[in-house]
Amino acid sequence: MLRKEQNDLLTQTGPATPGGAFFRSYWLPALLAEELPEQECPPVRVKLLSERLLAWRDSQGRLSLMDEFCAHRGVSLWFGRNEENGLRCPYHGWKYDHTGQCIDVPSEPEESGYCKRVKLKSYPLVEKGGILWTYMGPPETQPPLPDYEFIGVKPESRFVAKRLQECNWLQALEGGIDSSHVSWLHRGELNTDPLFKGARGNQYNLGDARPVFEVVESPGGLYIGARRNAENNQYYWRITPWVMPCFTMIAPRGNHPVHGHFWVPIDDENCWAWSFDYHPLRALTETEVQAMQDGKGIYVKFVPGSYRPLANKDNDYLIDRAAQKAGRYYSGVEGIAMQDASLQESMGPIVDRTKENLVSTDNGIIMARHRMLKAIKSLQDKGVVPPGVDPAHHRVRSAAVVLPQDQPFKEGAREALTVREGVAPASV
Amino acid sequence: MLSESARATRASESRFRIDAPNARPRAIKVIALDVPSEGVLRRLAEGAWENATFLRTPAGAAPAQPVGGWLAGLAGETMNLIEEIASADTIVTLSTAGENSEMAGVVAEACRAQGKLLTALILDADGGSEANLLKTLVPLRPYAAMLVVAHGEDYVETMLTALRA
């Protein structure tokens, strides 16, 4: 349970909100690089943290993320003409460069210098790892660029996608750190999904349906360990790192690629669910990439020409009651991603957490909220940089390991939970 | 026409959610396993809790199996371990890294007999050594369905509030 004011702090991320300032401490995924493929390509509307923005790439290929609306009469610059290192409003011809600086007001004499007085708010936009990242906070506190492992691998070793999720970001994040739902909601997929099946670890999962959980704080957030019995008096651990504010990784299975998510607020009632898969030591196979493109694993099929899932609230998520009854999909919804998203969206745009009844196995969620509320307050009151801003906090891995029973997973898997160049993820 | 899901998930539909209690209060028993943890519970007990009872294990060696009078309230009064566990919905033990947590075995055995899950919370102040943590964590692990290592004692209050204590 959260009090209403606590729920508001965590779920409201617009400008001038404490939660908004918290999110504006970080580099966040804004667009896929494929959305701005070349110089002078069409601009793209972007809404992030409840701000309407426009992304575009000028004649030199420079990236821009700026206020969507022309300073003159408020026209959307999405209709703008991308020409000669600037974006020109088609209404009266005002033109802006990639920093948002107005460089031409045709109705004013050039020598008046009027255009120099006009500048749209803009944010840095940087390509890294197939993603265009932005930082929307004060320029004087801009941190170094993100350094997650998947960003640094070769392009052929990585797959990145995003999908629209129509609920508050926190509902999505809390699904990502709620390990106890996997044995229920996704039980049908372990032995059938091409990106999961075949791993020895799956047998531990299926052989012990009552995992035991441990939650440990890390410099950037948390490690959440789920423990099951293994042979020879050992434990099989699946360890999920969460890095503030919204990065999670799923423990690997066998030699399958490792996957994870970012949950980025669009506004307070929608978020982008970013998904990535990578393998630090090898290229993804054609079969793996095809499976990801086909919506397997943590991916979805899309409404053509959009990032909205094909199964969505407008078609009742294509729920299949016969498949539910037969046990193929426990909720009747196909695919891991939409199984999560459909239930999280069903909670409403912003769930009322004053009404929930958490239990002990929800301690991962309780601890994550606790740490975020403390970080928001420390930032608000004392200007303390929150955990997860430091790129050193990004150098984490998820892990699946078998350890002696008397070993804390944070100790026994210390190396496995850290990025190690040239070393495969710890997986079973 | 809107689908059922599209209609039901609109913000405007939230006001039709039934505004009535959806669960009965749960009895939460928090048991300090060492002296520093007892101090934490004493501070916490000064707050207004509706459903939390704060207890401690007695000094001396742990009995071989759960016994009736083996538990104490913070004021020192003897409490019946078996009755306390039987009347609890959630049982939490509180330990401090570096302290002896062997008493957890007795509490856990009483929980097992009553079919109750045990949550173990360890307070490990920032900078605490791994050896200290290990000393406390290893005896707890076989018994805890949920084991949490927290850096600050404020987490105890957060967790109890979240569980509606």
Interface residues (C-beta under 8 A of the other chain):
Chain A: M1 L2 E166 C167 V212 F213 E214 V215 V216 E217 E269 K313 D314 N315 D316 Y317 S342 E345 S346 G348 P349 I350 D352 K355 N357 L358 V359 S360 T361 D362 N363 I366 M367 R369 H370 K374 Q405 D406 P408 K410 E411
Chain B: L2 S3 E4 S5 A6 A8 T9 R10 A11 E13 S14 R17 N22 A23 T90 V92 L117 T119 E130 L133 L134 L137 V138 R141 P142 A144 A145 M146 L147 V148 V149 A150 H151 D154 Y155 T158 M159 T161 A162 L163 R164
